[in-house]
Amino acid sequence: MKTVLDFLRHWAEGQPFRPFTLRLEDGRGILVTRPSHIACSDDGETIAVFLPDDTLEIIAQKSVTSLQEPRV
């Protein structure tokens, strides 16, 4: 069974890349606009996302509840 992390890696490496949103358990959405703006730790427990304002958000993988593609 695929995990959220499996889908995240698939979407982040997809060609062509399509922006997507990480939905978190606290209700926030983190938009990933470019594949170079997201990285996962080797153990998959931590996700780093560079935000549009040039800040870095560090997220525990277990806090991601879903991935959402933008509506077209």
CYANA upper distance limits for C-alpha pairs under 8 A (distance plus 0.5 A):
  2 LYS  CA      6 ASP  CA      6.28
  2 LYS  CA      7 PHE  CA      7.57
  3 THR  CA      7 PHE  CA      7.05
  4 VAL  CA      8 LEU  CA      6.54
  4 VAL  CA     64 VAL  CA      8.01
  4 VAL  CA     65 THR  CA      8.27
  4 VAL  CA     66 SER  CA      7.37
  4 VAL  CA     67 LEU  CA      8.07
  5 LEU  CA      9 ARG  CA      6.65
  5 LEU  CA     44 GLY  CA      7.56
  5 LEU  CA     61 GLN  CA      7.82
  6 ASP  CA     10 HIS  CA      6.74
  7 PHE  CA     11 TRP  CA      6.56
  7 PHE  CA     67 LEU  CA      8.48
  8 LEU  CA     12 ALA  CA      6.48
  8 LEU  CA     67 LEU  CA      7.82
  9 ARG  CA     13 GLU  CA      6.58
 10 HIS  CA     14 GLY  CA      6.42
 11 TRP  CA     17 PHE  CA      7.78
 11 TRP  CA     18 ARG  CA      8.01
 11 TRP  CA     20 PHE  CA      8.41
 12 ALA  CA     17 PHE  CA      7.38
 12 ALA  CA     35 PRO  CA      5.75
 12 ALA  CA     38 ILE  CA      7.89
 13 GLU  CA     17 PHE  CA      7.41
 13 GLU  CA     35 PRO  CA      7.22
 14 GLY  CA     18 ARG  CA      7.93
 17 PHE  CA     34 ARG  CA      7.82
 17 PHE  CA     35 PRO  CA      7.38
 18 ARG  CA     33 THR  CA      8.20
 18 ARG  CA     34 ARG  CA      8.43
 18 ARG  CA     69 GLU  CA      8.23
 19 PRO  CA     31 LEU  CA      7.68
 19 PRO  CA     32 VAL  CA      6.06
 19 PRO  CA     33 THR  CA      5.22
 19 PRO  CA     34 ARG  CA      7.03
 19 PRO  CA     69 GLU  CA      7.36
 19 PRO  CA     70 PRO  CA      7.53
 20 PHE  CA     31 LEU  CA      6.37
 20 PHE  CA     32 VAL  CA      5.92
 20 PHE  CA     33 THR  CA      7.44
 20 PHE  CA     67 LEU  CA      7.36
 20 PHE  CA     68 GLN  CA      6.11
 20 PHE  CA     69 GLU  CA      5.14
 20 PHE  CA     70 PRO  CA      6.59
 21 THR  CA     29 GLY  CA      6.40
 21 THR  CA     30 ILE  CA      5.79
 21 THR  CA     31 LEU  CA      4.81
 21 THR  CA     32 VAL  CA      6.40
 21 THR  CA     67 LEU  CA      6.19
 21 THR  CA     68 GLN  CA      5.52
 21 THR  CA     69 GLU  CA      6.88
 21 THR  CA     70 PRO  CA      7.97
 22 LEU  CA     29 GLY  CA      6.00
 22 LEU  CA     30 ILE  CA      5.51
 22 LEU  CA     31 LEU  CA      6.91
 22 LEU  CA     32 VAL  CA      8.05
 22 LEU  CA     64 VAL  CA      6.96
 22 LEU  CA     65 THR  CA      8.23
 22 LEU  CA     66 SER  CA      6.70
 22 LEU  CA     67 LEU  CA      5.33
 22 LEU  CA     68 GLN  CA      7.01
 23 ARG  CA     27 GLY  CA      7.19
 23 ARG  CA     28 ARG  CA      6.52
 23 ARG  CA     29 GLY  CA      5.12
 23 ARG  CA     30 ILE  CA      7.08
 23 ARG  CA     64 VAL  CA      6.29
 23 ARG  CA     65 THR  CA      6.14
 23 ARG  CA     66 SER  CA      5.63
 23 ARG  CA     67 LEU  CA      6.41
 23 ARG  CA     68 GLN  CA      7.70
 24 LEU  CA     28 ARG  CA      5.90
 24 LEU  CA     29 GLY  CA      6.73
 24 LEU  CA     30 ILE  CA      8.38
 24 LEU  CA     63 SER  CA      6.01
 24 LEU  CA     64 VAL  CA      5.00
 24 LEU  CA     65 THR  CA      5.84
 24 LEU  CA     66 SER  CA      7.66
 25 GLU  CA     63 SER  CA      5.89
 25 GLU  CA     64 VAL  CA      6.71
 25 GLU  CA     65 THR  CA      6.26
 26 ASP  CA     63 SER  CA      8.45
 30 ILE  CA     51 LEU  CA      8.43
 31 LEU  CA     51 LEU  CA      8.02
 32 VAL  CA     37 HIS  CA      7.09
 32 VAL  CA     38 ILE  CA      7.43
 32 VAL  CA     49 VAL  CA      7.57
 32 VAL  CA     50 PHE  CA      8.38
 32 VAL  CA     51 LEU  CA      8.05
 33 THR  CA     37 HIS  CA      7.54
 34 ARG  CA     38 ILE  CA      8.08
 37 HIS  CA     48 ALA  CA      8.45
 37 HIS  CA     49 VAL  CA      6.00
 37 HIS  CA     50 PHE  CA      5.41
 37 HIS  CA     51 LEU  CA      7.98
 38 ILE  CA     47 ILE  CA      7.66
 38 ILE  CA     48 ALA  CA      6.12
 38 ILE  CA     49 VAL  CA      5.01
 38 ILE  CA     50 PHE  CA      7.01
 39 ALA  CA     47 ILE  CA      6.27
 39 ALA  CA     48 ALA  CA      5.72
 39 ALA  CA     49 VAL  CA      7.16
 40 CYS  CA     44 GLY  CA      6.28
 40 CYS  CA     45 GLU  CA      8.07
 40 CYS  CA     46 THR  CA      6.31
 40 CYS  CA     47 ILE  CA      5.00
 40 CYS  CA     48 ALA  CA      6.81
 41 SER  CA     45 GLU  CA      6.89
 41 SER  CA     46 THR  CA      5.85
 41 SER  CA     47 ILE  CA      6.89
 44 GLY  CA     61 GLN  CA      7.43
 45 GLU  CA     60 ALA  CA      6.47
 45 GLU  CA     61 GLN  CA      5.57
 45 GLU  CA     62 LYS  CA      7.72
 46 THR  CA     58 ILE  CA      7.44
 46 THR  CA     59 ILE  CA      6.25
 46 THR  CA     60 ALA  CA      5.25
 46 THR  CA     61 GLN  CA      5.77
 47 ILE  CA     58 ILE  CA      6.36
 47 ILE  CA     59 ILE  CA      5.57
 47 ILE  CA     60 ALA  CA      6.76
 47 ILE  CA     61 GLN  CA      6.59
 48 ALA  CA     56 LEU  CA      7.31
 48 ALA  CA     57 GLU  CA      6.22
 48 ALA  CA     58 ILE  CA      5.11
 48 ALA  CA     59 ILE  CA      6.71
 49 VAL  CA     56 LEU  CA      6.27
 49 VAL  CA     57 GLU  CA      5.70
 49 VAL  CA     58 ILE  CA      7.07
 49 VAL  CA     59 ILE  CA      8.47
 50 PHE  CA     54 ASP  CA      6.70
 50 PHE  CA     55 THR  CA      6.34
 50 PHE  CA     56 LEU  CA      5.07
 50 PHE  CA     57 GLU  CA      6.81
 51 LEU  CA     55 THR  CA      5.89
 51 LEU  CA     56 LEU  CA      6.55
 51 LEU  CA     57 GLU  CA      7.57
 59 ILE  CA     63 SER  CA      7.63
 60 ALA  CA     64 VAL  CA      7.92
